[in-house]
Amino acid sequence: MIGEFNLYGIYFPWLLVLAVLTAGVAWVVRRLLARVGFYRHVWHPALFDLALFVVLLYAAVQLSPYLFERAV
């Protein structure tokens, strides 16, 4: 994925945009997992949170061509 996201004349790399969106999704998922008590079974919660973010970011990068198609 090569390109930038233009927001009122300010260009942001797509990876930065996807990382910010993924951080929001990861926050919601972490809150849900904490609410159901999933973290009682996790050995290292911070490491699990990092791995969760990386997996979600990978999924966002793989799905982004289908979600953000440019209209021609």
Beta strands, then each sheet from edge to edge (+ up, - down):
strand 1: 4-7
strand 2: 10-13
sheet 1: 1+ 2-
end
